[in-house]
């Protein structure tokens, strides 16, 4: 998974950056935690979804760059709005990708990739006849 170096974290989310990333990478359930990613298409700015969606291996392996995390839908929307407004204030447009790139000092990579750990195997329920 790809994480933005200067990850935005909402005020209500009290987890440290490292703990948040570890829990997300290992598939630990995090109720009511929403991740903000760069949009999968060029039309939108962001995608916002529950972190628990990454428990599905298909989504876990194809997640776009994660730029923020928040507790609760409303805080996630406020955080995404704040990122977009910061980009507008700095550059006069809503080119969020360029804004995020410019926030990282020259010579540093804006993306951290953590090795994807195996998701915990879940027991399947079997019905007995």
N, C-alpha and C positions, 0 to 999 in steps of 0.2 A: 504494500500500500504506500501511497505517496502522501506526505504531510508537508504543509507549508512551514518553512523554517521559523517564521514569526507568527505562529498559530494564534488566532484570536480565540479567547476563551471567555464565555459569559460570566457575569458576576455571581449568578446563582450556582454555577458549577464549581464546587469547591475542590475538585480533584486537581492535583498538580498535572502539568503537561505530560510528564513521564508516565504517571499512573493512568491517565486518560488513554494515552497511546498504547500502553501495555494491555489494558483491559480490552480495548478495541481490537488489537492485533490477535489476542489469544481467544477471543470469542466470549469473554465474560459478559453476561447480560448487564446492560446499564439502562434501567427503566427511565423513560422520559428524557434521555439524552439525545439531542439532535445534532447531526453533523451538517456543516455547510461546505459544499464542494463547488468548484468551478462547474459551470453548466456543461452538460454533455454535448450540447449543441451550441452553435454560434449565435443564436437568436437571444437566448436568455443570459443573465449574469450568473445566477447561482442555482443550485439544486439543494433542497433541504430535505433530509429524511432521518428517520429514527436510526440510531446506531445499532439497534438490535437487528436491523435488516442485513447487516454484514455477517450475521451468523450463518447466512446461506453462502456456501463456498463460491457460487457463481458470482454473486455481487462482491464478495470479499476480494476476489482477484481482479475485478474490473472497475474498481471504484476510482473516480477521477480525483484530482488533487484536493485534499481536505484542507480548507483554509480556516475553519472555525468550528467551535463546539459550544453548545449551550444547553441549559436544563429548561425544558419546556418549549413548546412551539412559539409562543409569543416572544420569548427572549431570543430565540434563534432568528426570528424575522427582524427583530430590532437590531441584532448584531449584524445581519446581512445588510440591512438598510444603512447602518453606520459605516460599514466598509465601502459601500457604493458612494455615500456622501463624502467620505474622506477622499475617495478617488476624484470626485467632481471638484471638491475644494482645491485639491492640489493641481490637477491637470485641466480642469474646465470641461471634462467629458466623463463618460461612464466606462472608460476602458479599464476595467478592473484588473485584467491580466497584466497590463503595462504597469499600473499602479503597484500591484503586489511585487512585480519584478524590481521596480525602482526602490522599494523599501529595504531590499536586501543589499548590504554593502558590496561594492565591486569585488570580484574575485571569489565570492562565496556563492554556493549553489542555493537556490531558493527552495529546493525540494529535498526533503530527507526521506529516504526509502528505508524502512525497517524490514528486516527479513521476515517474510510471512511464516508464522509458526503454524503448525498443524492445529486445526480447530479440534476442540475436544469432541470425541465421539459420543454421540448421544445414544442411549439405549432405545431400541425400537420396542414398541409395545406389541406383543403378540397375543392374539385372542385364542383362548383354548376352547375347543368344542366339547 
